[in-house]
Amino acid sequence: MKFSGSYAPDDVTLLLQVVDMAPTPVAEKEQLIQSGTLHYSELLAPEAPPTAQYMDIYNAALAENGPFMAQSVVSLAKGIAQQIDGEIALVSLARAGLPVGVLLKRALKHLGRSCQHYGVSIIRDRGLDHVAMQHILANHPPESVVFIDGWTGKGAIAGELVKAGRDCGIPNPRMATLGDIGGFAWMAPTDTDWLIPSGILGGVVSGLVSRTVLNDDIKASGGFHGCTPLPHLAGHDISRDFIHAIATQFPWDAPACKPLDKAQRIKRHAQVTRTIDMLSKWHNITNLNRIKPSLAEATRAVLRRRPHMVYVASDTDADTAPLMHLIRENDVPFEVDPDLIADYRAVTIIEKTS
């Protein structure tokens, strides 16, 4: 099935199949995942509408950081346009990459470039959706493909892309993101951990589709990875409004991004590796998937997981306001320790189940 969620059909083609999957309560979900009974991609947490107070915080983040996001998208679009000849195939990683990909397609169109935009699933430990990629590569040469995500955290998805790229016939997959703290992206406008407004919301800013899922039934179907629509959130959907809000601020004089060079990549890898290693030793963590670094990842973890502890660089600056609201609303323990988390502005540690 090909559809566009709540986005305009011209904005994206989602290469996902719609499945019926009931949400699993968060506590039960954590126990099933951490016990190894089920993989996280076989479960969905309930997704509630954001509260009015949280939307006020989101709107403040949009007003504060929307202009920088608009500049970042234009810089990325110009950089991609300089590096790729002919029609460009943007492949957004659902869900976080979808708003970015929609914006990039609009920017590239303004720059006079032909562009197709797809949304596909990538799942940690399970990889990229090969059926979706077969569809894309039947219509586009490998050199035209650019993968799009919102940000990089500790590089898990980037690693999945590298493995999947070899299997798909894209030996050096290129991923563009709005923020790349650890040097895992091919191209990004900044290496800082900044508050990406779309990163602090879920389905209501990502086309009203769930996080992607993959279970035995979906595998047996031979089709695309799955997702569930979120009609109960339709009255709260701002997917198109968000795109309009950012696109109307595009600064066309923004400079083009350049691909990250090897020295930059090595330096960033070393910095974030030190931080992750320190946190894993401090909390005696053997499964690094329990560590969720970056403002967006830490916030999303509090929204849909069971957090044990959150570290923030500051509990008073505007960029941590959404996360601090969720922490206080849910009585989550937190510490202000900018030295411990170094280049990250926030890190959530997932609670270990017994």
LINTA-V113180 format. One record per backbone hydrogen bond with DSSP energy under -1.0 kcal/mol. CO is the residue of the C=O (numbers start at 1). NH is the residue of the N-H. Records with the same first field share a line. If there is no record, write none. Layout:
CO: NH + NH
This chain:
3: 14
4: 7
8: 11
13: 119
14: 3 + 16
17: 227
25: 29
26: 30
27: 31
28: 32
29: 33
30: 34
31: 35
32: 37 + 38
33: 36
39: 42
40: 43
41: 214
44: 24
51: 55
52: 56
53: 57
54: 58
55: 59
56: 60
57: 61
58: 62
59: 63
60: 64
61: 65
62: 66
65: 69
66: 70
67: 71
68: 72
69: 73
70: 74
71: 75
72: 76
73: 77
74: 78
75: 79 + 257
76: 80
77: 81
78: 82
79: 83
80: 84
88: 116
89: 146
90: 118
91: 148
92: 120
93: 97
95: 98
97: 101
98: 102
99: 103
100: 104
101: 105
102: 106
103: 107
104: 108
105: 109
106: 110
107: 111
108: 113
109: 112
114: 88
116: 90
117: 13
118: 92
119: 15
120: 94
121: 129
123: 126 + 127
127: 123
129: 133
130: 134
131: 135
132: 136
133: 137
134: 138
136: 139 + 140
141: 144
142: 145
144: 89
146: 91
147: 176
148: 93
150: 178
155: 159
156: 160
157: 161
158: 162
159: 163
160: 164
161: 165
162: 166
163: 167
164: 168
165: 169 + 170
174: 147
175: 186 + 187
176: 149
179: 152
186: 260
187: 177
190: 180
192: 194
194: 196
196: 199
197: 200
198: 201
202: 205
203: 208
204: 238
207: 6
208: 230
213: 226
215: 219
216: 220
217: 221
219: 222
225: 17
226: 213
227: 19
228: 210
230: 233
231: 234
233: 236
234: 237
238: 242
239: 243
240: 244
241: 245
242: 246
243: 247
244: 248
246: 249
247: 250
251: 254
261: 265
262: 266
263: 267
264: 268
265: 269
266: 270
267: 271
268: 272
269: 273
270: 274
271: 275
272: 276
273: 277
274: 278
275: 279
276: 280
277: 281
278: 282
279: 283
280: 285
287: 290
288: 291
290: 350
292: 348
294: 298
295: 299
296: 300
297: 301
298: 302
299: 303
300: 304
301: 305
306: 351
309: 349
310: 335
311: 347
312: 337
317: 320
318: 321
320: 324
321: 325
322: 326
323: 327
324: 328
325: 329
326: 330
327: 332
333: 310
335: 312
337: 341
341: 344
345: 313
346: 294
347: 311
348: 292
349: 308 + 309
